C-alpha cells in the first residue's frame, strides 16, 4: 500500500512527479497518495441531486463511475455536464447490489469508494476513508453511530432495526461494528477477490460487511454523517429490506467459513 507523507505547499502543483516516477496526488495538507481512487455512484432518476453530490467530490480523485439504472430523467446528461470525464455504465439488471457490482467492474483505480446519489453523503469525507486505507486498513466502513458520526435520515424504526441487525452480525461473525446498513464505504480493489458479491438489492452492504469479516480483512470504521435525501423518494423499504438482510445473515452463517484469525476492527488503535 503506497503512501507518502509530506507538508503541503500552497504553491505546489496538483500533481507531483517524484524521482521514482510515481505520481502523487495531494489529498490533504499533510497527505499525498499514489494509488488512483475511483468513486462509484449508483443512480436512478437522480438528476436533481447530482449537482449536490458532485459539488462535494474532491478534485484529486482518479475517476467517477456513474451506474445509471435506466433513468427516465436527465441523470446521465447532468453527470456528464458536471464531470465531463465521468464513466457511465448502463445497468442491465435491477437493484443497488447489481448496480454496485457493475460499477466495481468498470473501475480502474486501486481504491474504490461507494457513495449514494441522493445527496445524503458528503464527498468531503472521502479523505478520511482514503487516509484509513493508505494507513493499513483493507476496508474503510462508514458508520453513523461511531463517535463523530450522525444521521438526519433514519426513523426510530430503522434505527432500532439497524441496531438489532448490527448486534446479530457482531454476535454471529465476531465483528465489532457500530453500524451495519450504510452505503458509504471504501476499500482496496483486491478486497473484491475475497468478497465475491452475488446479491442485487440493498442488502449488498450487509453482505460486504459480513464477507470482509469472514475473509479476515482489516476493517476501520469511519465516522460519517448522513444527511436527508435532497430531492425525490427513497426506494428503501424498512420491513422488506430488513427481511432481505436477515436472509443474507442466515445464509452467510450457514456457508462454509474459512479458518482465519479473527479480523481486526481498527477503532483508532490496531487490535
Order of alpha helices (4+ residues) and beta strands (2+ residues): beta-beta-beta-beta-beta-alpha-beta-alpha-beta-alpha-beta-alpha-beta-beta-alpha-beta-alpha-alpha-beta-beta-alpha-beta
